[in-house]
Amino acid sequence: MSHQIKSLGVNFGFDQIGIADTDLSATSEKYQQWLEQGYHGEMDYMIKHGDTRWQPGKLVERTIRVICFRINYWPDDDAQAELDHPENGYVSRYALGRDYHKLVRKRLQKLASRIEQMIGEYGYRIFCDSAPVLEKPLAQKAGMGWIGKHTNLINHKDGSWFFLGEIYTDLPLPVDTPVTDDHCGSCRRCIDVCPTRAIVAPYVLDARKCISYHTIELKTAIPVEFRKAMGNRIYGCDDCQLVCPWNKFSRQTREIDFLPRNNLNKLNLSDSFQWNRVTFESKTEGSAIRRIGHERWLRNLAVALGNADKSDLVVDALKSREHDSSALVAEHVNWALNQQLDK
């Protein structure tokens, strides 16, 4: 049955399938210490649900196995060139195509239904970054890789540019051999490259300093002390993955839906800053970017425009929203204009 499920997973487009037990006791203490340090910032959902996060059987009754799935999303484009182009806005590579939450969950549901056709009724529930699930520790237990110093999962054949998904089940499947070796060695490229020094120690990320947190999760003003370091990153940040030596093994995604849409990989900052709400929703239709909404999109762009090379075009773009109806946008525009005028 295990072999059949893995074969089905490959046929459904997943790059690797592994099976883990539900013992996450080794992770729970580290996770709770991380929370106690306040490193989760305003992501209150990371505190909720108590011990169901590290006890899958409490989240989904009778769960004894977790079938883990990995699917590559790397678009194989020149991401560094976009980072080095200050007039363009950098979008994290994971968000250039279709929203992975929907795609992975839909595919896992089809796969779970196919398994039911094969063996009859069984207990299961599917997840993809959608519930209190410790995806990376589970994937490590399922033999998919190790958690690197930047806290992302790394696979020795595929690097780290991939999404994860899970099926919690009551099927007594044989488990795969966990990855117990750490292949990061003495490398600290991810730590040294982080623009805001968010990796406060090897394997420890302070989300309150992370650009991905500021541009995606944070609903209020971006702290002034981190704005210059944001550069032209307007949605997420990939720096720690871009410098990881293991990503030389990354392969372009086979999933067409993950490839860039609407030129989101080549966004001109001044032009994008003119998008009204309707245009924003049209350009980001089906994308994970939609989750932040138009207001926070403009907030992020304003910071990037403030960091761009000085030009009349940039200043004019900012002045067009100097008195924006959103106090959040107006405050960031004011900061950006001051940055431009000081150059």
N, C-alpha and C positions, 0 to 999 in steps of 0.2 A: 504493500500500500504506500509506503514511504517513497519508493522509487517511482510509482505511478504519479503521485502528487508532484514530485519534483519534475518529472517529465512533462506533466500538464503545465506546470508553472513556466517552464521554458517555452512551451508552445504558445502560452499567453503573453509572451514578450518579456518575461522577467529574466534578469541576467544571472541570478543565483537564488537558490532556495535552501534554507536550512531549518532544522528543528531543534528547539530548546526545551528544557524543563522549566519549571516556574520558580525555582529557588533564586531569588534576587537578594538574599540576606547580605551578601558581601557588598552590594551597592547601596542598600538602604541607609547605612550609617553615613557614608560619604555624602549622599544626597541631602540628608537632614542637616549635616554640618554646613553644607553649601547654603541651604536656606537660612540657617541661623546667622550666617555672615551677611545676610541681606543681599546676596549677589543676584537674586532674581529680580530685583528692582520692583517695578509696579506690576509684574506679571503674577497677579494674585492666584491665577488658576494653577500655578505650580505648587501652591500650598494646599489647595482644596483636595478633598477626597481621601485624606489621611493615608493609611497604609495600603489602600487598594492599588497604589502605584507600584509598589514592590511585592504585592501579593495578588497576582493575577486571578487566583481562585476567588478572591473577595470581590473583584470587579465583575467577573463573569463566573457565576456559580458552576462548579464541576470542571473548571478548566485545569487540565493537567499537562498540556503541551501548548507551545506557541510555534506556529509555522511562520518563519520569517522570510521576507522577500526583499530583493534588492533590484532596482532598475536604474540604469545610467541615464543621466540627463545632459552630460557635457556636450555643448554644441560645436566644439572644435573650432572656435573663432579666436581672433586675436584680442583677448580680453585686456591684456596689458596695454595695448595700443589705445583702447578707449579710456583707460585710467590716465594715460599720459596725454590725453586730448582735453584740456581744461574747458573748452567751449561745449563739450558734449557731456551728457549725464550718464553716469555708470549705473547700470541695473545689474544686480546679482544674477549670475547665469541661470540659476534655478527658476527665475521668474520671467524669463524671456518668452516662453511658450505658454501652453495651456496650463491652467492650475492643476498641479499634480494631485492635490487632495481628491478631486473629482475623478480623475482618470484612474488612479491607483485603486481607489475604493470600488469603483464600478467594475474594474477588471478582477479584483479579488472576489467580489460578489459572484461574478460569472464563474470563476474558478471553484468557489465553494459550492455553488449549485451543481457544477459538473461532478464534483466529488460525491455529492449526495445521490446523483444519478447512478454512480458506480457502486456505492456501498450501502445506500439506504439512508434513512434519517439519522442524523448525529447532531451533537451540540456544537455550535460555533458562533463567533462574532468577529467581524472584520474591523480593522483599524488602519488609519494612515494619518499620523499626526493629528488625531482627532479626539483623544481621550487621555486619561492619566495612565499612559503606557510608557515604560522605560525602553524605548525602541533600541537605542544603541547598546546598552548592556545585554538585551535579549539577542540582538544580532551577533554580538560577540560570543555569547554562549552557543549560538547556532553555527558557529564556525565561519562567520562572514568577514571577520577582521578584528582589529584592535582599536581602542579609542586612543587617538593621538594626543599630543600635548596641546593641540588647539581644541580639543574635546569633540572633534568629528571622528566618525568611524573611518578607518583606512583599510582598504583591501590590497594585499600585496600584488595582485594582478591588475587591479582596476583603479587604484587611487581612491579618491573620496567623493568624486562627483556623482552621487547617486541618491535616490530616494529610498525610504524604507516603508514597508507595510507588514501587517501581521494578521494572522488568523488565530484567535484563541479557540482551543477546541478540547473536547473531552476524549478524543481518540488517543489510545495508548501507543503512540508511535515511538520508534527508536530514536533517540536523540543523537545529534551530531557532536563531534569533538569540539569543545570550545577553543577559541584562540587564547592562549595564556601568555604567549611571548609578546614582548613589546619591541617593535622594530623601529622605534624612533631613535634609539641610541642616544648619542650626545647632541644630535641636531636640535637647534633651537631657532630655525629660520622663521617659523610661524610666530614665535614669541617676539623676536626682534623686529619683524616687519609690521606688526599691528600698529596702525596709526595712533590709536588712543591708549595703547598699553593695557588693553582689556584682559589679556592673558596674564593674570597677576602672579601665576606660578605654573610650572608645567602641569597640565591636565586640570587647571582651574581657571574658569572664565568668570570675570565680574561683568555681568550683563549691563550693569549701570554705566559701564565705560564703552560698551560695544556699539559700533556704528549701525549694525543690523538692528539692534534693540532701539536705538534712537530714531531710525528712519522708518521702522515698521511697527514695533510694539508700543512705543511711547506715544501717548495721546496728547501730551501737553508740549510746552516749549522745549526745544533741544537745549541742554545746558550750554551756556556761552563758552565754557572752557573747552568744549569738544568741537565747536563749529569749524574752526580753521582746519583741524585735523581731518574733517570729513572730506575735504577736497571736493571732487565732483561726484561723490557717491550719493545717489539720490534714492536708492532702494536697495538696502542690504550692503554687504561688503564681502569680498572674496579673497582679500589679500593673503590670509593665512593658508588658503588652499592653493593659490596661484604659485606660492614659493615652495610648496611641499614637494620634495624630491620624488615621492611615490606617485605623484600625479603625472610623471612622464609616461606612465603606463596607461593613462586614461584613454579610453576609446570613444569616438563619437557615438552619441546615442543612436539607437536603431528606431527610436520612437519619433516619428515625424511631428507629432503634436508638441514635443518639447523643443523643437527648433524655433528660432526667433520669429515673432509676429510683429506686424506693423512697425518694423524698423526700431523696435525697442532696444536693440543693441547698438543703435547709432542715433541717439536722440540729441538734437541741438537744444541746449538749455534755454536760450532766448525764445525759440519757437514753442517749445513745450510749455513755457511759462504763460503763454497766451491761451492755452486750452481753457475753454469754459467747462462747466461740469458735464455737459452733454458730450463734448468732444473727448474729455477724459474717459468717460464711461464707454464710449465707442472704441477708443484706441486700446483700452485695457479689458475689453470684453473677453471673458473666459480666462483672464490672467489672475494670478495671485495678487497682483498689484492693486486690484480693485478693493481689497480689504482695507486699505488705509484711507480711502476716500479722497475726494478732490482737495479738501482743505489741507490735509497733511502732505499731499503731493506738492501743493504750492509751497508749503513750509519748507520741505526738503529742497525744492528747486531754488528757493530764495537763498538758502545757505550756499548752495553750489554756485549760484551767480555771484554771490559776494566773494567767493574764493577764485572765481575766474579771472583771467587777465583783464586788466582795465581796458574798457572800450566804450564808446558812445552807445553802441548797440545794447550792451549789457545794462548800462545805466538807464537807458530809455525803457528797456523791458521792466526793470525794477520799479521805475517811477510810475509805470502804468498801473501798478498795484500798491502804490505808496499809501493810499487811503482805502485799502480793501475793507469790505464790510466785516471780514473776519479779523478780530483782534490778534489772533494767533499768527495769521499770515502777515498782517501789517507790522507786527513787532519784528519778525524775521526779515522782512523787506527793509525796514529801517536799519537794522544791523548790517545787512548786506550793502546798502547804499553807503554807509559810513566806511565799510571796508574798501569799496571801490574808490571813494573820494580820498582815502588815505594813501592810495597807491601812487 
